[in-house]
Amino acid sequence: MPQALPLISIEEIEHAARLLRAGRLVAFPTETVYGLGANALDAEAVARIYAVKGRPATSPLIVHVGSIEMAQSLAADWPEAATRLTQKFWPGPLTLVLPTARVWTIAPTRPADQSAAEVPSRPAIPLIVTAGLPTVGLRMPAHSIALALIRAAGVPLAAPSANRFTQLSPTTSDHVRRSLGADVDYILDGGPCHVGIESTVLSLAGPQPVLLRPGGLSRVEIEAVIGPITTPADPAAGAHPAPGMHPRHYSPQTSLLLVTAGMLPEQGQGIYLQHLHPPNRIDVPIRQMPHSAAHYAAVLYRELHEADAGNYDWIAVDLPPNTPDWEAVHDRLHRAASNS
């Protein structure tokens, strides 16, 4: 079910939709994180996303749609697994990577008596959206504001997280303002995001489904619908097949340390995000993290944002269990701490 629509006016939605149609950038809430949206069919608007975020051209963008039919119009192929997954999990935190449809207006084998005007056309996803790859990531968000915005704009929205590249993802409108400031043309405030981490990215572009990024939908839930899925090898040079695959990502400015058994650094003043183990120092403030994986994910970025604003020497995180339900949380924590 879509996250409920908070107190926001139709006029705000319509204003944001007009900006998007005019090639501007709008930050909007989803159930996962806030997205920085542009018309996915407008290459110049999409280029602004890359410029504002400082995002490399090798990192493709996820295209957000307002219906399964819109997604199908953007894909060159729609396998039976896509039908089963979208019927079960859309709207929701699942991105499907599929072969992308390129624009076509003249059918090479059309009958001689059929005019070009009679040949159907399909919307084109610009190469900048897909980082030059022949695939595109498609998602239908489970948030009423996001769906209302896409439908009011009448176009799919390319929308990575609304923050500077590799930095902490935003789960409130304040996070967006602090990160992007005046570089975003408009922000729709939908309150906190309730899933709290990015979508799961699953490729259906090859002979076997591949989990490119763990996220808000678990591997176990997906496999219950379509059977076993694989994990890719380390990405080769060039464009990544999905966003969020860079070694360093989702990172606070403060050094992030992953610790076990509460063993904190002896030097410096930090803050401890405790899961199960009490710290070995009594002079360090503690933030108690939830015990369940879903609740932990929902508050993780919020807690990291708050800790990052505290002028600490380091942020230490008590590593949660390394079990399947914690896969997405472990992915975010290890990428966030990769340069620490």
C-alpha positions in Angstrom: 0.0 0.0 0.0 1.3 3.5 -0.8 2.5 5.6 2.1 -0.4 7.9 3.1 -0.6 11.4 1.6 0.2 14.0 4.4 -1.2 17.5 4.4 -0.2 18.8 1.0 -2.3 20.7 -1.4 -3.2 19.8 -5.0 -1.8 23.2 -5.9 1.7 22.2 -4.7 1.5 19.0 -6.7 0.5 20.8 -9.8 3.2 23.5 -9.3 5.8 20.8 -9.0 4.5 19.0 -12.0 4.7 22.2 -14.1 8.3 22.7 -13.1 9.2 19.1 -14.1 7.6 19.5 -17.5 9.6 22.7 -17.9 12.9 20.9 -17.3 13.4 21.8 -13.6 14.4 19.7 -10.6 11.9 18.7 -7.9 12.7 16.8 -4.7 9.9 14.6 -3.6 9.3 11.9 -1.0 9.0 8.2 -1.6 8.7 5.4 0.9 12.4 4.7 0.7 14.3 8.0 0.5 13.7 11.5 -1.0 14.3 11.6 -4.7 15.7 14.4 -6.9 13.4 14.2 -9.8 13.5 15.3 -13.5 11.6 14.5 -16.6 13.2 11.2 -17.6 12.5 11.9 -21.3 14.4 15.2 -21.2 18.1 14.7 -21.5 19.0 18.3 -20.5 16.9 18.1 -17.3 18.5 14.8 -16.4 22.0 16.3 -17.0 21.1 18.8 -14.3 20.6 16.0 -11.8 24.2 14.7 -12.5 25.6 18.3 -12.2 23.8 19.1 -8.9 24.7 15.8 -7.3 28.2 15.6 -8.7 27.3 12.2 -9.9 29.6 10.4 -12.3 28.2 9.5 -15.8 28.8 5.8 -15.1 26.1 5.7 -12.5 22.6 5.1 -14.1 19.4 6.6 -12.7 16.2 4.8 -11.6 13.1 5.9 -13.5 10.0 6.2 -11.4 6.6 5.5 -13.0 3.0 5.9 -12.0 1.7 2.6 -13.3 2.8 -0.8 -14.5 1.6 0.3 -18.0 4.0 3.3 -18.0 6.8 1.0 -17.0 5.9 -1.5 -19.8 6.0 1.4 -22.4 9.7 2.1 -21.4 10.9 -1.5 -21.6 11.8 -3.3 -24.8 11.0 -6.6 -23.1 8.7 -7.5 -20.2 9.4 -11.0 -19.0 6.9 -13.1 -17.1 8.9 -12.7 -13.9 8.4 -8.9 -14.2 4.6 -9.5 -14.3 4.7 -11.6 -11.2 6.9 -9.3 -9.3 5.1 -6.1 -10.1 1.7 -7.6 -9.4 3.0 -8.7 -6.0 5.3 -5.8 -4.9 4.4 -2.7 -6.9 4.0 0.0 -5.7 6.9 -0.7 -3.4 10.7 -0.7 -2.9 11.6 -2.8 -5.8 13.5 -1.6 -9.0 13.5 -3.9 -12.0 16.3 -3.5 -14.5 15.1 -4.4 -18.0 16.1 -3.8 -21.6 15.2 -0.3 -22.5 12.9 0.8 -25.3 14.4 3.2 -27.8 12.1 5.6 -29.7 10.8 4.2 -33.0 8.5 6.0 -35.4 9.0 4.1 -38.6 8.6 0.3 -38.7 11.2 -1.2 -41.0 8.9 -3.9 -42.2 5.6 -2.0 -42.2 3.2 -2.8 -45.2 3.7 -0.5 -48.2 0.2 0.9 -47.8 0.8 1.9 -44.2 1.9 5.5 -43.7 4.5 6.6 -41.1 1.8 8.5 -39.2 0.0 5.2 -38.6 3.1 3.6 -37.0 2.9 3.8 -33.2 5.7 5.5 -31.4 7.2 4.8 -27.9 8.8 7.2 -25.4 12.6 7.2 -25.5 14.8 7.0 -22.4 17.9 9.1 -23.2 21.3 7.4 -22.9 22.3 9.8 -20.1 19.6 8.1 -17.9 21.0 4.6 -18.4 24.7 5.6 -18.4 24.8 4.4 -22.0 23.7 0.9 -21.1 20.9 -0.9 -23.0 19.0 -1.4 -19.8 16.9 0.8 -17.5 15.8 0.6 -13.9 12.1 1.0 -13.3 10.2 1.5 -10.1 6.7 2.4 -9.0 7.1 4.1 -5.6 4.6 3.3 -2.7 4.1 7.0 -1.7 0.9 8.9 -2.5 2.8 12.2 -3.1 5.3 10.5 -5.5 2.5 8.8 -7.5 0.4 12.0 -7.6 3.4 13.9 -8.9 4.2 11.5 -11.6 0.6 11.3 -12.8 0.2 15.1 -12.7 3.5 15.6 -14.6 2.4 13.0 -17.2 6.0 11.8 -17.6 8.2 9.2 -15.9 10.7 10.8 -13.5 14.4 10.0 -13.3 15.1 10.3 -9.6 18.2 9.3 -7.6 18.4 10.2 -3.9 18.3 14.0 -3.3 21.8 14.5 -1.9 25.4 15.0 -3.1 26.9 11.9 -4.6 28.2 9.3 -2.0 26.8 11.3 0.9 24.0 10.3 3.3 20.7 9.7 1.6 17.8 12.0 2.8 14.8 10.7 4.6 13.3 14.1 5.4 12.9 17.4 3.5 15.3 19.0 6.0 18.0 16.5 4.9 17.4 17.6 1.3 17.7 21.3 2.1 20.9 20.8 4.1 22.5 18.8 1.3 21.3 20.5 -1.9 20.2 24.0 -0.8 19.2 26.2 -3.6 20.3 23.8 -6.3 16.9 22.1 -6.2 14.0 24.1 -7.7 11.3 22.9 -5.4 10.8 20.4 -2.5 7.6 18.6 -1.7 7.6 17.8 2.0 6.0 14.5 2.7 7.4 13.9 6.2 9.8 11.1 7.1 10.2 8.1 4.7 9.0 5.0 6.4 11.2 2.3 4.7 14.3 4.5 5.2 16.8 2.8 2.8 16.9 2.6 -1.0 15.0 0.2 -3.1 16.1 -3.3 -4.0 17.5 -3.5 -7.5 16.9 -6.7 -9.5 18.0 -7.3 -13.0 15.7 -9.3 -15.3 17.8 -8.4 -18.4 19.6 -11.7 -18.6 18.8 -15.4 -18.5 18.8 -15.4 -14.7 17.6 -12.8 -12.2 20.5 -10.9 -10.5 20.3 -8.9 -7.3 22.3 -5.8 -8.1 21.5 -4.0 -4.8 19.8 -5.2 -1.6 17.3 -2.8 -0.3 13.8 -2.3 1.1 12.5 -5.7 -0.2 14.4 -8.8 0.9 16.0 -11.4 -1.2 13.8 -14.0 0.6 10.6 -12.2 -0.4 11.7 -12.0 -4.1 12.8 -15.7 -4.2 9.4 -16.7 -2.8 7.8 -15.4 -6.0 10.3 -16.2 -8.8 12.8 -18.7 -7.3 16.6 -18.4 -6.8 18.4 -15.2 -7.7 22.1 -14.6 -8.1 24.5 -11.9 -7.0 26.8 -10.2 -9.5 30.6 -10.3 -9.4 32.4 -7.1 -8.7 31.5 -4.5 -11.4 34.0 -4.1 -14.2 35.3 -0.7 -15.3 32.7 1.5 -17.0 29.1 2.0 -16.2 27.6 0.1 -13.3 24.4 -1.9 -14.1 22.6 -0.2 -11.1 23.0 2.8 -8.8 24.6 2.3 -5.3 27.3 -0.1 -6.5 30.3 2.3 -5.9 32.5 1.0 -3.1 31.9 4.2 -1.0 28.4 5.4 -0.8 25.7 6.6 1.7 28.5 8.2 3.8 28.4 10.8 6.6 31.1 13.5 6.7 32.2 12.1 10.0 34.4 8.9 10.0 32.2 5.9 10.4 33.5 2.9 12.2 32.0 -0.6 12.3 32.7 -2.3 15.6 32.0 -5.6 17.3 31.5 -6.4 21.0 31.3 -2.7 21.8 35.1 -2.1 21.3 35.3 1.6 20.7 38.5 3.6 19.7 40.6 4.7 22.7 41.2 8.1 21.2 38.9 10.9 20.3 35.3 11.7 21.2 32.6 9.9 19.3 29.0 8.6 19.5 27.9 4.9 19.6 25.0 3.5 17.7 24.3 0.5 19.9 22.4 -2.6 18.7 23.2 -5.3 21.2 26.6 -4.7 22.8 27.3 -2.1 25.5 30.4 0.0 24.8 33.7 -0.4 26.5 33.9 3.3 27.3 31.5 5.1 29.7 32.2 8.6 28.3 30.6 8.1 24.9 27.0 9.0 24.2 24.8 6.1 23.1 21.9 6.0 20.6 20.0 2.7 21.0 19.1 1.2 17.6 16.1 -1.0 17.0 16.4 -4.8 17.2 14.5 -5.7 14.1 16.0 -5.2 10.6 13.1 -3.3 9.2 12.9 -0.8 12.1 16.7 -0.4 12.1 16.7 0.4 8.3 13.8 2.9 8.8 15.9 5.0 11.3 19.4 4.4 10.1 19.9 7.5 7.9 18.1 9.7 10.4 20.4 8.6 13.2 23.5 9.0 11.0 22.4 12.5 9.9 21.9 13.5 13.6 25.3 12.0 14.6 27.0 13.7 11.7 25.8 17.1 12.9 27.3 16.5 16.4 30.9 17.5 15.5 32.2 14.1 16.7 35.6 12.6 15.8 33.9 9.4 14.8 30.6 7.5 14.7 30.8 3.9 15.8 28.2 1.4 14.8 27.6 -1.8 16.7 27.3 -4.3 13.8 23.9 -6.1 13.7 23.7 -9.8 12.9 25.0 -11.0 9.5 21.8 -12.8 8.6 19.6 -12.6 5.4 17.1 -10.1 6.8 20.0 -7.7 7.6 21.6 -7.9 4.1 20.5 -4.4 3.0 21.6 -2.8 6.3 25.0 -4.4 6.1 25.4 -3.3 2.5 24.7 0.4 3.5 27.0 0.3 6.6 29.9 -1.3 4.8 29.8 1.2 1.9 29.4 4.1 4.3 32.4 3.0 6.2 34.6 2.0 3.3 37.0 5.0 3.5 37.1 5.2 7.3 
